[in-house]
Amino acid sequence: MTTVTASTSPTIMPSTALRNNVLTRARRIVVKVGSQLLTDQRGEPDTRMLRRIAHQLAALVERGCEVTLVSSGAVAFGRKTMAIPRRPKDLSVLQAVAAVGQTRLMDRWHAAFKQHDLHAAQLLLTRGDFEDRVRYLNIRNCITELHSLGSIPVINENDAVSVDEMRLGDNDVLAAFVTNALCADALVLLTVVDGLQDDDGNVIEVVEDVASAQSFVGSHRSALGTGGMATKLLAARMVTDAGEIAVVANGRTKDILPRLLDGENVGTVFVPAARRLASRQRWIGGAVRPSGVIVIDDGAVRAVAEQNRSLLATGITEVVGNFEKGDVVVIRDSRGREIARGLINYPADEARAIMGKRSSQFEKLLGRRAYDEIVHRDNLVTAARDRLATPDPTPNQMEPR
């Protein structure tokens, strides 16, 4: 067994135990399939592969799982329809090709799921849908209702309307956002390789520390897709930091999805953090792009990271950026390490005015009564530091966490 861990990490349960105690209990699952998996070696749409994946997803539904599919392929299917040999680089052309291909892609999923008496439901999303709190909750509510109606949500980024500043950039990342929005138990990233490989070409069975695994990532990116293993590691880190398991596996392996949920030792599993974040914490800690940085001293680090206390102005040594009250900020220590993220109670100019000061001085400095806390502990999400070292004694439940 090959395992990638951090040098200071706790003892992690072996691959088999991790799969049997966590992955086999997953009931709310997000599966992502890439463009390369849905096309053959000539770049032609591979309808047979699409049907095989639909068959496996239907089998999971039959087991009682709630399955959400994140499907790439709109651009690849659109290129074929419009006889365009390569992925367009011009944004307007790319958007047009995606618009044409998305309808063809959904036609294929609709036909494949219909054979199993399931409906394919299309959701096209952008980053802005996750950053806005109301839309974020609407995504979760809509998908939950679709599951109850016997549908498979099929999600893709809305390439036809996305602009650079609102793009997620890759469907691996989109799948991680969806996983966290749903508080799903597992994210499965299906690709065309057997998993993350080490320098000798051996599949790494368990990854405890994603940062330590970065050295094994090559620069290869498929001609049909946008990402590669690097974006899969990013997605895995987003999900495991929230407390859920992630897997990278070969979608061309026969019955890969049922085999994974049976605990079979296939693919690469990424170890979840020991703590499981609630939905609101996931939104603060991962969905919203931070607008600034707060640097704090060692005493404040201990209070926030170890004692679960609010961030006070006395511990702040630097304020970076131009943010407003209610924005998400990153909280770092003096060495630049991220300690937490949180919703700040003050705009940047006021935060600078009161940093290092006691709350009793705020009214004189600001000319009004103000919050004692710069970031209240209820609005703080600390960085994940530990990973699951012992089996969860109870199965994950279907109810929202």
Backbone hydrogen bonds, N-H to C=O, Kabsch-Sander energy under -0.5 kcal/mol:
donor,donor_aa,acceptor,acceptor_aa,energy
3,T,1,M,-0.5
4,V,206,V,-2.4
5,T,3,T,-0.6
9,S,6,A,-1.5
13,M,388,L,-0.6
18,L,14,P,-2.7
19,R,15,S,-2.5
20,N,16,T,-2.5
21,N,17,A,-2.6
22,V,18,L,-1.7
23,L,18,L,-1.0
24,T,19,R,-2.3
25,R,22,V,-0.7
26,A,23,L,-1.3
29,I,27,R,-0.6
29,I,66,E,-2.8
30,V,186,A,-2.4
31,V,68,T,-2.8
32,K,188,V,-2.8
33,V,70,V,-2.3
34,G,190,L,-0.8
38,L,34,G,-1.2
39,T,36,Q,-0.7
40,D,44,E,-2.7
43,G,40,D,-1.9
46,D,38,L,-2.8
47,T,45,P,-1.1
50,L,46,D,-2.0
51,R,47,T,-2.3
52,R,48,R,-2.0
53,I,49,M,-2.3
54,A,50,L,-2.3
55,H,51,R,-2.4
56,Q,52,R,-1.9
57,L,53,I,-2.5
58,A,54,A,-2.4
59,A,55,H,-1.7
60,L,56,Q,-1.7
61,V,57,L,-2.1
62,E,58,A,-2.2
63,R,59,A,-1.1
64,G,61,V,-1.6
65,C,60,L,-2.2
66,E,27,R,-3.2
67,V,65,C,-0.7
68,T,29,I,-2.4
69,L,153,P,-2.7
70,V,31,V,-3.1
71,S,69,L,-0.6
71,S,155,I,-2.2
72,S,33,V,-2.5
72,S,70,V,-0.5
77,F,73,G,-3.0
78,G,74,A,-2.4
79,R,75,V,-2.6
80,K,76,A,-1.7
81,T,77,F,-2.1
82,M,78,G,-2.4
83,A,79,R,-0.6
83,A,80,K,-0.8
84,I,79,R,-2.5
94,L,90,D,-2.6
95,Q,91,L,-2.5
96,A,92,S,-1.8
97,V,93,V,-2.6
98,A,94,L,-2.4
99,A,95,Q,-2.0
100,V,96,A,-1.9
101,G,97,V,-2.8
102,Q,98,A,-2.5
103,T,99,A,-0.9
104,R,100,V,-1.1
105,L,101,G,-2.8
106,M,102,Q,-2.5
107,D,103,T,-1.9
108,R,104,R,-1.7
109,W,105,L,-2.1
110,H,106,M,-2.9
111,A,107,D,-2.2
112,A,108,R,-2.2
113,F,109,W,-2.6
114,K,110,H,-1.9
115,Q,111,A,-0.9
116,H,113,F,-1.8
117,D,114,K,-1.8
118,L,113,F,-2.1
119,H,150,G,-1.6
121,A,119,H,-0.6
121,A,152,I,-2.3
122,Q,120,A,-0.5
123,L,154,V,-2.2
125,L,123,L,-0.5
125,L,156,N,-2.1
127,R,166,M,-2.3
129,D,126,T,-1.0
130,F,126,T,-0.7
130,F,127,R,-1.3
131,E,127,R,-1.9
132,D,128,G,-1.8
133,R,131,E,-0.5
136,Y,132,D,-2.6
137,L,133,R,-2.0
138,N,134,V,-2.1
139,I,135,R,-2.2
140,R,136,Y,-1.5
141,N,137,L,-2.6
142,C,138,N,-2.8
143,I,139,I,-2.4
144,T,140,R,-2.3
145,E,141,N,-2.1
146,L,142,C,-2.3
147,H,143,I,-2.1
148,S,144,T,-1.7
149,L,145,E,-1.2
150,G,147,H,-1.7
151,S,146,L,-2.1
152,I,119,H,-3.6
154,V,121,A,-3.8
155,I,69,L,-3.2
155,I,153,P,-0.6
156,N,123,L,-1.9
158,N,125,L,-2.7
159,D,157,E,-2.3
161,V,158,N,-1.5
162,S,158,N,-1.6
166,M,163,V,-1.9
167,R,163,V,-0.6
167,R,164,D,-1.2
174,L,170,D,-1.9
175,A,171,N,-2.5
176,A,172,D,-1.6
177,F,173,V,-2.3
178,V,174,L,-2.5
179,T,175,A,-2.5
180,N,176,A,-2.3
181,A,177,F,-2.4
182,L,178,V,-2.2
183,C,179,T,-0.7
184,A,179,T,-2.5
185,D,28,R,-2.0
186,A,28,R,-1.3
187,L,245,I,-1.8
188,V,30,V,-2.9
189,L,187,L,-0.5
189,L,247,V,-3.3
190,L,32,K,-2.9
190,L,188,V,-0.7
191,T,249,A,-2.6
198,D,202,N,-2.6
201,G,198,D,-1.9
204,I,196,L,-3.5
205,E,2,T,-1.0
205,E,203,V,-0.6
206,V,2,T,-1.8
207,V,269,V,-2.5
208,E,4,V,-4.1
208,E,206,V,-0.5
209,D,4,V,-1.0
210,V,208,E,-0.6
213,A,209,D,-0.8
213,A,210,V,-0.9
214,Q,210,V,-0.6
214,Q,211,A,-0.9
216,F,213,A,-1.7
217,V,214,Q,-1.8
232,K,228,G,-1.2
233,L,229,M,-2.2
234,L,230,A,-1.9
235,A,231,T,-2.4
236,A,232,K,-2.6
237,R,233,L,-2.4
238,M,234,L,-2.1
239,V,235,A,-2.0
240,T,236,A,-2.8
241,D,237,R,-2.4
242,A,238,M,-0.6
242,A,239,V,-0.5
243,G,240,T,-1.2
244,E,239,V,-1.8
245,I,185,D,-1.2
246,A,270,F,-1.2
247,V,187,L,-2.3
248,V,268,T,-2.3
249,A,189,L,-2.1
251,G,191,T,-2.9
251,G,249,A,-0.7
253,T,250,N,-1.5
256,I,253,T,-1.4
259,R,255,D,-2.0
260,L,256,I,-2.1
261,L,257,L,-2.1
262,D,258,P,-1.0
263,G,260,L,-1.6
264,E,259,R,-2.4
266,V,264,E,-2.1
268,T,248,V,-2.8
269,V,205,E,-2.6
270,F,246,A,-2.9
271,V,207,V,-2.4
273,A,240,T,-2.8
274,A,386,D,-0.7
277,L,242,A,-2.3
277,L,275,R,-0.6
282,R,278,A,-2.0
283,W,279,S,-1.8
284,I,280,R,-2.3
285,G,281,Q,-3.0
286,G,282,R,-1.8
287,A,282,R,-1.1
287,A,283,W,-0.8
288,V,283,W,-1.4
291,S,328,V,-3.2
292,G,328,V,-0.6
293,V,320,V,-2.5
294,I,330,V,-3.0
295,V,318,E,-2.6
296,I,332,R,-2.5
297,D,315,G,-2.4
301,V,297,D,-2.0
302,R,298,D,-2.1
303,A,299,G,-1.9
304,V,300,A,-2.7
305,A,301,V,-2.9
306,E,301,V,-0.6
306,E,302,R,-1.5
307,Q,302,R,-1.6
309,R,303,A,-2.5
311,L,375,V,-2.6
312,L,310,S,-0.6
315,G,312,L,-1.1
316,I,313,A,-1.7
317,T,295,V,-2.9
318,E,295,V,-1.4
320,V,293,V,-3.1
323,F,321,G,-0.5
326,G,344,I,-3.1
327,D,324,E,-2.1
329,V,342,G,-2.5
330,V,292,G,-2.5
331,I,340,A,-3.1
332,R,294,I,-2.7
332,R,330,V,-0.6
333,D,337,R,-2.0
336,G,333,D,-1.9
339,I,331,I,-3.4
340,A,331,I,-1.6
341,R,381,V,-1.8
342,G,329,V,-1.9
343,L,379,N,-1.4
344,I,327,D,-2.4
344,I,342,G,-0.6
345,N,374,I,-2.9
348,A,323,F,-2.3
351,A,347,P,-2.3
352,R,348,A,-2.2
353,A,349,D,-1.5
354,I,350,E,-1.6
355,M,351,A,-1.1
356,G,313,A,-3.7
357,K,354,I,-2.2
361,Q,358,R,-1.9
362,F,359,S,-1.3
365,L,361,Q,-2.0
366,L,362,F,-3.1
367,G,363,E,-2.0
374,I,311,L,-2.6
375,V,311,L,-1.4
379,N,376,H,-2.0
380,L,377,R,-1.4
381,V,341,R,-2.7
383,A,339,I,-2.7
388,L,272,P,-3.2
